Amino acid sequence: MATLTIRDIAKMAGVSPTAVSFVINNREGVSEETRRQVLDIIKRTGYTPNIHTRRLNLGKSFTIHVVLRHFEYPLHNQFALETLNGIFSASKAIGYSVIFTYVDEKMGFEQVIESIRSKDCDGVILYQFADFSLISALRRENIPFVCIDCHVSKDSALPMVEVNYYEAAYKATKYLCDSGHKDIGFIGADIPQNYYTATFSGYLAALKEANQVCNPTWLFTTSAVEVSSEAEIGQFLRSITLPTAFFCAGDSYAIDTIRSAKTMGLRIPEDLSIIGLDDLLVSRYLDPPLTSLSFDKEGMGSKATELLYQIIQEQPFETINLFPTFVVPRGSVKQMPVTVDNS
């Protein structure tokens, strides 16, 4: 059977090829009766419009360019997998293809913007990479874009999809407090600055609510986000009188903490409780499985793609989209015995 064309559909419907094109691309300019008639024929015949024809008709590439931060430490890259699945699914649903550019901290924005210019795309998703020189260049060249998990300041003019990291840190620390822990430390990264501020502030808020004091000797932060922090964390744990629990602002730091603690002969959670943030796939297969704060990573990818599509279509959109988090209890947090005050 020969492949159907727009002209064939137009002939079957008794309308012009232009009218069929308007229906296929959901444009105004045809009556509702014509629209229903054309859509019925398309459904009955299983007609799929040729992507090259759509590109010529609309002047679009139907391609999304994802600029993705690449980390040397594999655990940091695991976060991206589920989110990318969401981008793929949502892109397919709206008839878009996806291309990638991997970037690292050594790449300047000139290289990145040149990569974007060299690839035909209708819009860009910046994933965990938010160079403001790059953002300025995208704005100057009127290239639609969305930021995912870029840890940038909340800006009503900057379309973004983020996790509510303040809420996550608060919930994680509160879970430890509700589990009976009164000595709770913090382990995380001091960059990006907005991420550190959100997670550390959430940690402090939960301690304050539980009438607990933040002990400075139980705080550890690292700037080495590109590599494992296991050696640094091990040195830190050996240098202090340990609390009963740590909130780790990222599952990668929680995993490094568990490995370091076990090297010291500590038992998890009998001697030290650990809660993470991210709920990486690997975390549920640890010994013991890691209690962590989870969120809809695939949904974040879908939301970012839908948001970008709205911008491309010049439709109204919400600029700031924060995803909520929830505790996934597993085996790395000990429930402390309840002490009764008989005084």
Disulfide bonds with the S-S distance in Angstrom:
none
